[in-house]
Amino acid sequence: MTTTTENGTLKSAYDFNQTQKTYINWAVGFGTFLGTFPMNYLFVRIGARIPFFSAGFLSAVATGLTPFVAGQSMWIFVALRFMQGVAYSADFAAIGIVISKWAPLNETAIFIAILTSFTSISSIITSGVSGVLCASSTFGWKWSFYLHAVSGFILFIIWFFLYKDDPTLHKSVSSKELFKIQKNKSEAHIKDNKIVPYFKIFTSPVILTVWFCAFTELSTFILISQYAPAYFREVLGFDIVTIGLLNGIMTGIHIPFRFVCAFLSDKISFISEITKIHIFNTLAVGCVGISFIVFGFIPAKHNIMAVVCLAILECFMSFNSGGFYKCGTLHARQFSSTVISAIQFSKCIALITGPALINLFVSDESNQSRWSHVFMTLSATTFLANILSFVYFTDQPAEWTEKSKYSKKEQDVNYSKMINRLWGNYFRVVIVLVSFMCLVSVCSNYIIINFTFICMKDDFSETKIWNGTIKSAYDYTPIEKKHILWAVAFGTIVGIFPMNMLYVRCGARLAFFSAGVLSAITTGLTPWAASQSIWALVAFRFLQGVAYSADFAAIGIVISKWAPLDETAVFISTLTSFTSISSIITNGVSGVICESHLGWKWSFYFHAAACLAVFIIWALVYKDDPTLHKSVSAKELGKIQRNKSESHIKDDMEIPYVKIFTSPVVLTVWLCAFTELSTLILIATYAPIYFRSVLGFDIKIIGFYLGLMLAIHLPFRFVCAFLSDKTKCISEISKIHIFNTLAVGCVGISFIVFSQIPAEHNISAVVCLAVLECFTSFNCGGFYKCGTLHARQFSSIVISAIQFTKCISLFSGPALVAFFVTDETNQIQWSYVFFVLAGFTFLANILSFIFFTDQPAKWTEDGGVVKYSKKKEIVKI
């Protein structure tokens, strides 16, 4: 890509001037500054696990999108860099929490040395890898971002699985190791039940000096990591590959020093602690300033000497674990995590000062004397920080580390009272709504392409030759569309087993959040994949299918854990309506966006961003056990658990999989679910095409009508759920048969009628499809209610196993269309599809009269002997 400059010459769109580079770098600083407060609040409220994972995910997404955004607009690029800064604001808070929770007191310096070396290690890896990729004729600079994004995502998935904030709750920590971690720590430190004295910490001369020293070190290191490549090329004359190699080597040399220094700081006993702190801090701060001055005056002809000087500077930094970091830890004691995490503020300033100094002094990157002004300014701050350290540093604990007036438990009580005033005794409603939004988002991400197929074929930004004519690269044949749609089904099948294992082992919170993250990433990258090749798009659709495999398992667990027995139908009605709602939202939004100046691609970007937002809310709000949720009052908890057996609440019985999967009642429930899901998925997938090709509607009207006809049935769902739970004049089994006939049998009749309505009566077709949707609303009192009453405490397994029927329905719809429909404008061919599905609904309805019951199965009873329980299994691990 090229652009015309003001003087009439062509230059790369990625060749940013000095001012633009300043904005790009400053954006990270501002993002870090603004992200520090909410990120640190999250760390304090819910620990490091979720916030740090969220930050890592945000960083991975922003990094992966950088090449695309850099070619769009300077200010969009700046906005993305701002988001990277928000993610970057989490690092020192994570370091502080990990050291406070997991580091034995006699290994504090080692932990500090390892964790604070991340900047150096990142420079080694990034400089080396980026240098090779940039010089590669095959990959180029963009692949450096893609590789880093994928690596970051994988690492944070591992973090999420391995890390817990409390070592006492980690199954992999032995008693011996736990004793070592907690040795010589006070009870307040271990329990973390002291209110943080923020004012005293932030006004302590010792802590302020620690932060000032940290600022000088971070300013130095950030300047090196950001501008060393430019300095090495423009001033010292190295080529790109050599720059990457030398930056990696000179940064890597100091790594052994970090561990040696940490060991010496912890183990040397013939020198007082305060003397060691002063010596180490002088080497880590004062000597760094001296090295920077020397580095700034080494001429280009001695460029190897400059590399050596910078390597020595890096080695001096290695002493920081025994200097200001050690001082802050010893002085703040149990509040050391707050002190270390607050270094984030000094990092924010450092992220801005470096580019500011460069912008002030360096107008010509090849002029060494201008660079030397920057180095001397930073050196002066290091000397000042070193002098202040001799005045204020101490190895003694602060007075405010002694017993506090209030405990965190009292804070939690006040927090719970505040929440109860806000939600009353209905926090389960919040859980249902958040769960519902997440289900809608994942389903919407899957069906966007069904609508955008219409718009994509008119996009000629990418073209291909087909039978001698030029057509859009996004104008897919029916066979290609079949592959694209079937990829989701294959992904769903492959994802069922690992996803359900995650639900069983880790609960819904982690498993469903992981699925949402995967769905958001694949949705955001779909336009890019579509521009590459059909098989790249198929691969991303496969991953969307893996994410899509999590929805019914989430429904089952939420209902089992959070639904009172007398509100089961309402929970089912709400959560199982996600397919219809996703169609309403996606068809309406995509219709508007496709016809706007934004184009079809922005429909995917919008859905991806919305998905990420709702799943972050899910991770913050949801817990698998209502008894452990601070926002659930005692009164509400009693209502949730009323009339539930102890085994239901404790979830400690072995699941009788064989008996469940061979039960005629359950199998019939799944067949009914299959017919309903096949119908809804066929509508969601092919209704836009049928409405355009057969009924003759234009794109905007299609989105409006599809949304309207799907929305009409929503009130029916809640009315049906209420009638199913509250009607007493009819027996439960009679209600089940009536509701199931309406939800399954009448849907088949409506499908047959719909297939025979001609194009000149297209409004009647819309009405017929709306009536069909209303009939599906009765399912909560039909097969869903039957499965719940029959399986009782195992109803979550029955509902989650509907995932299998959904997989079949994901295949059956595209298979029937591919088999019968060769011409999308031929209504007769479409009618064959509708007749086949109607036949399945009639069969399922007949079987329901034979097998359905409202009585609990024998295998729901507790025989008194359980071979093993989940709890025993956990103990064994």
HUJOSUL-V156566 format. One record per residue. PSI is psi as a letter, one per 20 degrees, with the letter a starting at -180 (none if undefined). Layout:
BEGIN
<<PSI> <PSI>>
END
This chain:
BEGIN
<<p> <r> <q> <p> <r> <h> <j> <j> <q> <p> <r> <q> <i> <j> <n> <q> <r> <h> <g> <g> <h> <g> <g> <g> <h> <h> <h> <g> <g> <g> <g> <g> <g> <h> <i> <g> <g> <h> <g> <h> <g> <g> <g> <g> <g> <j> <a> <h> <g> <g> <g> <h> <g> <g> <g> <g> <g> <g> <g> <g> <g> <h> <g> <h> <i> <g> <h> <g> <h> <h> <i> <f> <q> <g> <h> <h> <g> <g> <h> <h> <h> <g> <h> <h> <h> <g> <h> <i> <i> <i> <g> <h> <g> <g> <g> <g> <g> <g> <g> <h> <h> <i> <p> <q> <h> <j> <j> <g> <h> <g> <g> <g> <g> <g> <h> <j> <j> <h> <g> <g> <g> <h> <g> <g> <g> <g> <g> <g> <g> <h> <g> <g> <h> <h> <i> <p> <i> <g> <f> <r> <h> <h> <i> <g> <g> <g> <g> <h> <g> <g> <g> <g> <g> <g> <h> <h> <g> <g> <g> <h> <h> <h> <q> <q> <h> <o> <h> <h> <j> <p> <h> <i> <p> <r> <h> <g> <h> <h> <g> <g> <h> <i> <p> <j> <q> <r> <h> <h> <g> <g> <i> <l> <k> <p> <p> <p> <m> <g> <g> <h> <g> <i> <j> <p> <h> <g> <h> <h> <h> <g> <h> <g> <g> <h> <g> <g> <g> <h> <g> <g> <h> <h> <g> <g> <h> <h> <i> <g> <g> <g> <g> <h> <g> <h> <g> <i> <k> <q> <r> <g> <g> <h> <g> <g> <g> <g> <g> <g> <g> <h> <h> <h> <h> <i> <g> <h> <h> <g> <h> <g> <g> <g> <g> <g> <h> <h> <h> <p> <i> <i> <q> <q> <g> <h> <g> <g> <g> <g> <g> <h> <h> <g> <h> <h> <g> <g> <h> <g> <g> <g> <h> <h> <g> <g> <h> <i> <j> <p> <r> <h> <i> <l> <h> <h> <h> <h> <g> <g> <g> <h> <g> <g> <g> <h> <h> <h> <h> <i> <i> <h> <h> <j> <d> <h> <g> <g> <g> <h> <g> <h> <h> <i> <d> <i> <j> <h> <h> <g> <g> <g> <h> <i> <i> <h> <g> <h> <h> <g> <g> <h> <h> <h> <h> <g> <h> <g> <g> <g> <h> <g> <h> <n> <i> <o> <i> <i> <o> <h> <h> <g> <h> <h> <h> <g> <h> <h> <g> <h> <h> <h> <h> <h> <g> <g> <h> <h> <g> <h> <h> <h> <g> <h> <q> <q> <j> <q> <q> <q> <h> <j> <i> <a> <p> <r> <h> <q> <r> <h> <h> <h> <g> <h> <g> <h> <g> <g> <g> <g> <g> <h> <h> <g> <i> <c> <k> <k> <h> <h> <h> <g> <g> <g> <g> <g> <g> <g> <h> <g> <g> <g> <g> <g> <h> <g> <h> <h> <i> <g> <h> <h> <g> <i> <h> <g> <h> <h> <i> <j> <o> <k> <h> <p> <r> <q> <p> <o> <l> <i> <q> <p> <r> <q> <i> <j> <n> <q> <r> <h> <g> <g> <h> <g> <g> <g> <h> <h> <h> <g> <g> <g> <h> <g> <g> <h> <i> <g> <g> <h> <g> <h> <h> <g> <g> <g> <h> <i> <r> <h> <g> <g> <g> <h> <g> <g> <g> <g> <g> <g> <g> <g> <g> <h> <g> <h> <i> <g> <h> <g> <h> <h> <i> <g> <r> <h> <h> <g> <g> <g> <g> <h> <h> <g> <h> <h> <h> <g> <h> <i> <i> <i> <g> <h> <h> <g> <g> <g> <g> <g> <g> <h> <h> <i> <p> <q> <h> <j> <j> <g> <h> <g> <g> <g> <g> <g> <h> <j> <j> <h> <g> <g> <h> <h> <g> <g> <g> <g> <g> <g> <g> <h> <g> <g> <g> <h> <i> <r> <i> <g> <r> <h> <h> <i> <g> <g> <g> <g> <h> <g> <g> <h> <g> <g> <g> <h> <h> <g> <g> <g> <h> <h> <h> <q> <q> <h> <o> <h> <h> <j> <p> <h> <i> <o> <r> <h> <g> <h> <g> <h> <h> <h> <i> <p> <j> <q> <r> <h> <h> <g> <g> <h> <l> <j> <q> <p> <p> <m> <g> <g> <h> <g> <i> <j> <p> <h> <g> <g> <h> <h> <g> <h> <g> <g> <h> <g> <g> <g> <h> <g> <g> <g> <h> <g> <g> <h> <g> <i> <g> <g> <g> <g> <h> <g> <h> <g> <i> <k> <q> <r> <g> <g> <h> <g> <g> <g> <g> <g> <g> <g> <h> <h> <h> <h> <i> <g> <h> <h> <g> <h> <g> <g> <g> <g> <h> <h> <h> <i> <p> <i> <i> <q> <q> <g> <h> <g> <g> <g> <g> <g> <h> <h> <g> <h> <h> <g> <g> <h> <g> <g> <g> <h> <g> <g> <g> <h> <i> <i> <p> <r> <h> <i> <l> <h> <h> <h> <h> <g> <g> <g> <h> <g> <g> <g> <h> <h> <h> <i> <h> <i> <h> <h> <j> <d> <h> <g> <g> <g> <h> <g> <h> <h> <i> <d> <i> <j> <h> <h> <g> <g> <g> <h> <i> <i> <h> <g> <h> <h> <g> <g> <h> <h> <g> <g> <f> <h> <g> <g> <g> <h> <g> <h> <o> <h> <o> <i> <i> <o> <h> <g> <g> <h> <h> <h> <g> <h> <g> <g> <h> <h> <h> <h> <h> <g> <g> <g> <h> <g> <h> <h> <h> <g> <h> <q> <r> <j> <q> <q> <q> <h> <j> <i> <q> <o> <i> <i> <p> <p> <g> <q> <r> <h> <g> <h> <h> <g> <g> <g> <none>>
END
